[in-house]
Amino acid sequence: MNAQAPHRPAKPYRRPKKDPVRILAFEALRAVDERDAYANLVLPPLLKKARENSGFEPRDAALATELVYGTLRRQGTYDAIISACVDRPLREVDPPVLDVLALGAHQLLGTRIPTHAAVSASVELARVVLGDGRARFVNAVLRKIAQDDLDTWLERVAPPYDEDAEDHLAVVHSHPRWVVSALWDALGGGRAGIEDLLEADNERPEVTLVARPGRASTEELLTALGEDGALPGRWSPYAVRLSEGGEPGALDAVREGRAGVQDEGSQLVAVAVANAPLEGPDARWLDGCAGPGGKAALMAALAAERGATLVAAEKQPHRARLVGRALAGNPGPYQVVTADGTRPPWVPGSFDRVLVDVPCSGLGALRRRPEARWRRRPEDLEGFAPLQRGLLRGAFDAVRVGGVVGYVTCSPHPAETKAVVEDVLRGRGGPAARAEWIDARTLMPGVPALGDGPDVQLWPHLHGTDAMYLALLRRTA
C-alpha cells in the first residue's frame, strides 16, 4: 500500500490590506488617464477628502503627491522598463494594471522605499483595486524590475546615444521623442544643455508666491513663513520661494488674496510688460487672455500704484470667474469681461499696454503638468497657430499708437514663439505690421542667460522658472 502524502490544509484567505496613500495615488492616476484630467486639479480635492475622512497626516499627503507626480514624470521610462518585463505589447495590458505597475516601478526605481516594501505594498494595492488574479501578474513583473537599479535598466532599454540621440534622451529622460526634438531645436547647442533641460523638467518645481504690490510685501510673507519656511525669489522683486512642504493656504495674505501662488517666470513677464517704456498716457491696461488670473492680479496691483485701470478679458466664462476672484480686493479700478480677444468689444486703439498670454502647447510647464507631455502631438501646434496669430493681431488693434504689446507663451517651441511674432509683423499691411521691437532683456535686470534678444526665453534649467517666452513690441503707426 502506497503511503499518501500528508494533507496540507489550504491557506486561509487573507483580506488585502488597504493602504489609503497608494489607493489615493491610484485613483488620481486613473482620473488623469480616463478623464484627461490634470494631476494639479485632481489631487488637491482627493487630499482634502483624505484629510477629512481618513486622518491623512502631512507625510501621507507628501508621499501620495510624490507617487502621482513621480510616476507621471517618468512614465515613458517606466513604460520602457515594464515592456521589457512582460510578454505582450503594453497596449494589450489593461490601463489600470499599467498604473499599478508604474506606481510600483516608481517606488522601486525612483524613491528610497525599500524593495520588499515597494513590491508588497504594490501587490496589496493590486489585490484591492484589481483582484487576486491580476495581483499575481503585478507581483511577477515587479519582482523582475526589482532585480536591477534604474541605471542598469536604462543601459538595457535605451538605445545608445551615438546610434539614436533623440530616442536615447526620450527614454532616459522620459519625454516623447518629438518633444525632445522640439526642445532641442528651441534650445540649440549640444548634448549638455538639452540633458540639463530634460532633467529639470523631471524635478519637482518650487512653490513660488507673489506678494501683490500695494497689498502685501515679500517681507510680510518671509516673516510669516519664518527663516526655515521660505527664501526670497531669485529674480522677481515680488517673489518668495517656499521651502519643501510649505503650505500657501496657511498664510493670511494668500487667503485674503493679497498674495498668490505664481511661478517666477510668470511674474517676470507681467512686470516687464508693466514697466516697458511708454510715451504719452499710461492709464488703460489690458490683459487679453486673463484666465485663470495670476498675471492679471499682479498687473492690476501694479496698475493701481500708477492710477491706471486694468481690463481683464477671458473668453471662457468659468475662467473669467476665476479672474474675478483673483482680482477681488484690488485697491485700484479694474474690470473683468468675458470676451474673445480676436473679436473684441472694446474700441480699437483704446489701451496703452496690452498683454496676451496666448493658449499654447504648454511645453514650458512640463514640471508642473507632467501629463501634458504624453497628451500633446506635433499636429497640436498647427491647431494653436491661427488662434495665437489672431490674438496677437487683436492685441495690436487694441493698443494705441505708441503703446506696448507683450506677447507671452508658456512654450519655448519656435512655432509658438518668434515665428508667430514675425509672421504677424510681416502683417500684410495692417496695423500689426507697423511695430518695433523693444529689448525685453533690459526689463529683467539681474536675470542671466537671456539670449541675443530682443525677445526673451526663460528656461527651467537656467532660471528655475517655467519656460516662458516674451516678445515686447511698440505700435508705431
NUDREN-647793 format. One record per residue (C-alpha): residue in three letters; y, x, z. Coordinates in steps of 0.1 Angstrom, whole numbers, plus 2048, in hexadecimal, padded with zeros to 3 digits. Each point is the difference from the previous one (the first is absolute). Example, Ala and Ser with C-alpha at 12.3 -4.5 7.8 and 13.67 -1.06 7.14 Angstrom:
REM residues 2
 res   y   x   z
 ALA 7D3 87B 84E
 SER 822 80E 7F9
***
This chain:
REM residues 477
 res   y   x   z
 MET 800 800 800
 ASN 821 80F 7F5
 ALA 81A 804 81B
 GLN 81F 7EC 7FA
 ALA 823 810 803
 PRO 811 7F3 81F
 HIS 818 7E3 7F8
 ARG 824 809 802
 PRO 817 7E3 809
 ALA 81C 7FA 7E8
 LYS 822 80D 80C
 PRO 815 7E3 80D
 TYR 81D 7F6 7EB
 ARG 820 80F 80B
 ARG 821 7EF 7F8
 PRO 818 817 7EE
 LYS 81D 80D 815
 LYS 821 7F1 7F6
 ASP 81B 81B 7FD
 PRO 822 7EF 7FE
 VAL 811 81E 7F2
 ARG 7E8 805 7E3
 ILE 7FD 7DB 7F9
 LEU 826 7FE 7FD
 ALA 801 81E 7E9
 PHE 7E5 7F0 7EA
 GLU 813 7DF 7FF
 ALA 81F 812 7F5
 LEU 7EE 812 7E4
 ARG 7F1 7E0 7F4
 ALA 822 7EF 7FF
 VAL 80E 81D 7EC
 ASP 7E2 7FE 7E7
 GLU 7FC 7DB 7FD
 ARG 824 7F4 802
 ASP 812 81E 7F1
 ALA 812 801 821
 TYR 812 81F 80D
 ALA 7F4 810 820
 ASN 823 803 80E
 LEU 802 7DA 7FE
 VAL 7DD 7F7 80A
 LEU 7FB 818 81E
 PRO 81D 7F6 817
 PRO 7F6 7DC 805
 LEU 7DC 80A 805
 LEU 80A 819 81A
 LYS 817 7E7 811
 LYS 7E3 7E6 802
 ALA 7E9 81B 80D
 ARG 818 809 81B
 GLU 804 7DC 80B
 ASN 7DB 7F6 7FE
 SER 7EC 820 804
 GLY 815 815 817
 PHE 806 81B 7E6
 GLU 80E 81F 810
 PRO 818 817 7ED
 ARG 7E4 819 7F9
 ASP 7EB 7E4 7F1
 ALA 81D 7F6 7E9
 ALA 805 825 7F7
 LEU 7DC 804 7F7
 ALA 7FE 7E0 7EB
 THR 820 80B 7EE
 GLU 7F2 822 7F8
 LEU 7DF 7F2 7F4
 VAL 811 7E8 7E8
 TYR 81A 817 7F2
 GLY 7EA 81F 7FF
 THR 7E5 7ED 7EE
 LEU 818 7F2 7E6
 ARG 811 822 7FB
 ARG 7DF 812 7FA
 GLN 7EF 7E4 7EE
 GLY 7FC 814 7DF
 THR 7F1 81E 812
 TYR 7E8 7EA 815
 ASP 7F5 7EC 7E2
 ALA 7F6 821 7EE
 ILE 7EC 80B 81F
 ILE 7F0 7DE 805
 SER 7F7 7FF 7DB
 ALA 7ED 820 805
 CYS 7EB 7F1 81C
 VAL 7F5 7DF 7F0
 ASP 7E8 7F9 7E4
 ARG 816 7E7 7ED
 PRO 823 7FE 7F1
 LEU 81A 7F8 81B
 ARG 80A 7E1 7EC
 GLU 7DD 7F2 809
 VAL 806 805 825
 ASP 80F 7E1 811
 PRO 825 806 809
 PRO 7FB 7F8 825
 VAL 7E4 81A 802
 LEU 817 819 7EF
 ASP 81B 7F9 819
 VAL 7E8 807 81D
 LEU 7F3 820 7EF
 ALA 824 80C 7FA
 LEU 809 7F9 824
 GLY 7E2 814 80B
 ALA 808 81C 7E7
 HIS 823 803 80E
 GLN 7F4 802 824
 LEU 7E7 81B 7F5
 LEU 816 815 7E9
 GLY 824 7F7 80A
 THR 800 7FD 826
 ARG 7F4 812 81F
 ILE 7E8 7E4 809
 PRO 7DE 810 808
 THR 7E6 7FC 7E4
 HIS 7E8 7EB 814
 ALA 81B 7E9 80C
 ALA 80E 7FB 7DD
 VAL 7DE 7F7 7F2
 SER 7F5 7EA 81C
 ALA 821 7ED 802
 SER 800 7FB 7DA
 VAL 7DC 7F3 801
 GLU 808 7E8 81C
 LEU 81E 7F4 7EC
 ALA 7EA 7FB 7E2
 ARG 7E7 7EB 816
 VAL 81D 7EA 80B
 VAL 811 7FA 7DF
 LEU 7E4 806 7E6
 GLY 7DF 7F9 811
 ASP 7E3 817 80A
 GLY 7F2 805 7DD
 ARG 820 80F 7F2
 ALA 806 812 820
 ARG 7E1 815 7F9
 PHE 80F 809 7DE
 VAL 821 80A 811
 ASN 7EC 815 819
 ALA 7ED 813 7E5
 VAL 820 807 7EC
 LEU 815 80C 81D
 ARG 7E4 817 80D
 LYS 801 811 7DE
 ILE 826 803 801
 ALA 7FE 80E 824
 GLN 7EB 81E 7F4
 ASP 81F 812 7F2
 ASP 825 803 809
 LEU 81C 7F5 7E8
 ASP 806 822 7F0
 THR 7DB 804 7F7
 TRP 800 7DD 7F2
 LEU 81F 807 7EB
 GLU 7F0 81F 7F1
 ARG 7E3 7EA 7F6
 VAL 811 7E1 7F2
 ALA 821 80E 7F2
 PRO 800 811 7DE
 PRO 80C 824 801
 TYR 826 803 7FC
 ASP 7FD 818 7E3
 GLU 7EB 7E7 7ED
 ASP 814 7E1 806
 ALA 81E 805 816
 GLU 80C 7DB 801
 ASP 7DD 7F2 808
 HIS 7FC 81B 81B
 LEU 821 7F7 810
 ALA 7F8 7DB 7FD
 VAL 7DF 803 813
 VAL 80B 81A 81A
 HIS 821 7EE 808
 SER 7F5 7DC 7FA
 HIS 818 7F5 7E5
 PRO 7F7 7EF 7DE
 ARG 800 81A 7E4
 TRP 81D 7EF 7EE
 VAL 815 801 81F
 VAL 7F9 825 805
 SER 80B 806 7DC
 ALA 820 7EB 803
 LEU 80A 810 821
 TRP 7F9 823 7F1
 ASP 816 7F8 7E2
 ALA 81C 7F4 817
 LEU 7FE 81E 817
 GLY 7FA 81B 7E7
 GLY 7F5 823 80B
 GLY 7DE 80D 808
 ARG 7E2 7F7 816
 ALA 810 806 822
 GLY 81C 7E6 7FC
 ILE 7E9 7E4 7F5
 GLU 7E7 807 81B
 ASP 81B 800 81A
 LEU 80C 7DE 7F3
 LEU 7DE 7F1 7FF
 GLU 7F8 80C 823
 ALA 821 7F2 80C
 ASP 7F6 7DE 7F2
 ASN 7E1 801 816
 GLU 813 807 820
 ARG 80B 7E6 819
 PRO 825 7FB 7FB
 GLU 818 802 81D
 VAL 810 7E0 80C
 THR 826 804 7FA
 LEU 81B 7EA 80E
 VAL 823 7FB 7F3
 ALA 81D 7FB 818
 ARG 816 7E8 7ED
 PRO 823 80E 803
 GLY 819 7EC 815
 ARG 7E3 7EE 810
 ALA 7EA 81C 80F
 SER 800 826 801
 THR 7E5 81A 7FE
 GLU 80A 80C 823
 GLU 7F8 7DD 80D
 LEU 7DE 800 7F0
 LEU 7F8 823 80B
 THR 80A 7F8 823
 ALA 7EB 7E1 801
 LEU 7E1 812 7F2
 GLY 803 81E 816
 GLU 7FC 825 7F8
 ASP 7DB 7FC 7F8
 GLY 804 7E0 7ED
 ALA 815 809 7E2
 LEU 812 81B 7EC
 PRO 820 7FE 7EB
 GLY 7FC 7FA 7DB
 ARG 7FD 81E 7E9
 TRP 81A 7F5 7E7
 SER 810 7DE 806
 PRO 81B 7FE 81B
 TYR 7F3 7DE 80A
 ALA 7DB 809 803
 VAL 7E9 804 81E
 ARG 7DC 80A 7FD
 LEU 7E7 7F1 818
 SER 7E5 815 811
 GLU 7DD 7F6 7F9
 GLY 7F8 7E0 811
 GLY 824 7F5 804
 GLU 805 7DA 7FE
 PRO 821 7F6 7ED
 GLY 7FD 7DC 80D
 ALA 804 80C 824
 LEU 824 80A 7F9
 ASP 81C 7E8 808
 ALA 814 80C 7E2
 VAL 7E3 7F9 7E8
 ARG 7F9 7DD 80F
 GLU 825 7F8 7FD
 GLY 803 80C 7DC
 ARG 818 81C 808
 ALA 7E6 819 7F5
 GLY 7E1 7FD 7EA
 VAL 7E2 812 7F1
 GLN 80B 812 7E0
 ASP 7F3 81F 7EE
 GLU 819 81C 800
 GLY 7FF 802 7DA
 SER 80A 7DB 7FE
 GLN 81D 807 818
 LEU 80C 81E 7EB
 VAL 802 7ED 7DF
 ALA 813 7E3 810
 VAL 818 817 811
 ALA 806 813 7E0
 VAL 809 7E0 7ED
 ALA 817 7F7 81C
 ASN 811 822 801
 ALA 803 807 7DA
 PRO 824 808 7F6
 LEU 813 7E2 7F4
 GLU 823 7FA 7F2
 GLY 812 7E0 808
 PRO 7F4 7E3 816
 ASP 7E1 802 815
 ALA 7FD 7DD 80D
 ARG 7E1 7F0 7F0
 TRP 7DD 80F 800
 LEU 7E0 7F2 7F1
 ASP 7DB 807 808
 GLY 7F1 7F0 7E2
 CYS 7DB 802 80A
 ALA 804 7FD 826
 GLY 7DD 7F5 80D
 PRO 7F4 806 81A
 GLY 822 80B 80C
 GLY 7FE 823 80E
 LYS 819 810 7E8
 ALA 816 7E0 801
 ALA 802 802 826
 LEU 80B 824 7FF
 MET 819 7FA 7E4
 ALA 80E 7E1 811
 ALA 807 815 820
 LEU 811 81B 7EB
 ALA 814 7E6 7ED
 ALA 80B 7F0 820
 GLU 80E 821 80D
 ARG 817 801 7E1
 GLY 809 7DB 800
 ALA 7EB 7FA 7E1
 THR 7E9 7E2 7F9
 LEU 7DB 804 7F5
 VAL 7EF 7E6 7EA
 ALA 7DA 804 803
 ALA 7ED 7F0 7E4
 GLU 7DB 7FA 7FE
 LYS 7ED 7EC 7E6
 GLN 7E3 7F5 816
 PRO 80A 7E5 81A
 HIS 7E8 80D 81B
 ARG 80D 823 7FC
 ALA 824 7F4 801
 ARG 7F8 7F0 822
 LEU 7F4 823 80C
 VAL 821 80E 7F4
 GLY 813 7E6 813
 ARG 7ED 809 820
 ALA 807 825 7FA
 LEU 825 7FA 7FC
 ALA 804 7E7 81D
 GLY 81A 80C 819
 ASN 811 818 7E8
 PRO 824 803 80D
 GLY 810 7FF 7DE
 PRO 7FF 7E5 7E5
 TYR 7E1 7FD 7EA
 GLN 7EF 7E7 7EA
 VAL 7DB 7FC 7F8
 VAL 7F8 7EE 7DF
 THR 7E0 7F7 7EE
 ALA 808 80D 7DD
 ASP 7F0 813 7E3
 GLY 813 820 7F8
 THR 7F8 7FD 7DB
 ARG 811 7DD 7FF
 PRO 819 802 81C
 PRO 817 7E5 80D
 TRP 81D 817 808
 VAL 81E 808 7E9
 PRO 7FB 820 7EB
 GLY 813 81E 80D
 SER 805 7F2 822
 PHE 7F0 81B 816
 ASP 80C 823 809
 ARG 7DE 80D 809
 VAL 7DD 7F4 7F5
 LEU 7DE 80B 80C
 VAL 7E1 7F5 7ED
 ASP 7DF 80B 810
 VAL 7EA 7F3 7E4
 PRO 7DC 7F4 802
 CYS 7E9 81C 7F6
 SER 7DD 80E 803
 GLY 805 80C 824
 LEU 7F1 822 7F8
 GLY 819 810 817
 ALA 7F4 7ED 81F
 LEU 7DB 807 7FF
 ARG 801 80E 823
 ARG 80A 7DD 80D
 ARG 7ED 7EB 7E7
 PRO 7E1 814 7F8
 GLU 7EE 7E3 7F0
 ALA 81B 7FE 7E5
 ARG 7F1 820 7EF
 TRP 7E0 7ED 7FA
 ARG 810 7E0 7F3
 ARG 81A 80E 7E7
 ARG 7F6 807 7DC
 PRO 814 815 7E6
 GLU 808 7E0 7ED
 ASP 812 7F3 81F
 LEU 81C 817 7F8
 GLU 806 7EF 7DF
 GLY 802 7DF 812
 PHE 81C 80C 817
 ALA 814 811 7E5
 PRO 812 7E1 7F2
 LEU 80A 7F4 823
 GLN 80C 822 80A
 ARG 816 803 7E2
 GLY 80C 7DC 803
 LEU 80A 806 824
 LEU 813 820 7F9
 ARG 813 7EF 7E3
 GLY 808 7E3 817
 ALA 80D 819 81A
 PHE 817 80F 7E6
 ASP 80D 7DD 7F7
 ALA 806 7F9 825
 VAL 814 81F 808
 ARG 825 804 7F6
 VAL 80C 81D 7EA
 GLY 803 81E 817
 GLY 7E6 7F1 817
 VAL 7DF 810 80A
 VAL 7DC 7F6 7F9
 GLY 7E2 80E 813
 TYR 7DE 7FD 7EE
 VAL 7E3 805 819
 THR 7DB 7FF 7FE
 CYS 7E4 808 818
 SER 7EE 812 7E4
 PRO 802 823 7F2
 HIS 7F0 7F6 7DF
 PRO 817 80B 7E3
 ALA 7FA 7DE 7EF
 GLU 810 7EF 81E
 THR 81C 818 808
 LYS 814 815 7E7
 ALA 7F1 7F0 7E1
 VAL 80D 7DE 80B
 VAL 823 80D 807
 GLU 803 814 7E0
 ASP 7F3 7E2 7EC
 VAL 81A 7E9 80F
 LEU 81B 81A 7FB
 ARG 7F8 802 7DC
 GLY 809 7DC 804
 ARG 804 7F3 7DD
 GLY 825 7FE 803
 GLY 803 7EA 81F
 PRO 811 807 821
 ALA 7E1 812 80C
 ALA 806 81B 7E7
 ARG 822 808 80D
 ALA 7F9 813 820
 GLU 7FF 823 80E
 TRP 7E8 810 818
 ILE 80A 809 824
 ASP 7EF 81E 810
 ALA 7EC 7EE 81B
 ARG 7F6 821 810
 THR 823 805 80E
 LEU 7FC 7DF 813
 MET 7E1 80D 813
 PRO 80F 81E 813
 GLY 7E6 817 80F
 VAL 7E3 7F2 7EE
 PRO 7EE 81C 7ED
 ALA 7EC 801 7E0
 LEU 812 7E3 7EE
 GLY 7FA 80E 7DE
 ASP 818 807 7E3
 GLY 813 7DF 803
 PRO 814 7EC 7FA
 ASP 7E5 7E7 80C
 VAL 7EB 806 81F
 GLN 7DA 7FE 806
 LEU 7F4 801 824
 TRP 7DC 80A 807
 PRO 7E8 7FA 81D
 HIS 7F5 825 801
 LEU 823 80E 7FD
 HIS 815 7E8 814
 GLY 7E8 7EC 816
 THR 80D 7E0 7EF
 ASP 7F2 7E7 7E7
 ALA 805 80C 7DC
 MET 821 7EF 7FB
 TYR 813 804 7DF
 LEU 826 7FC 7FD
 ALA 817 800 7E2
 LEU 825 7FB 807
 LEU 816 7F4 7E4
 ARG 824 7F7 7FC
 ARG 80A 7E6 7E6
 THR 81B 80E 7EA
 ALA 808 7E3 7E9
***
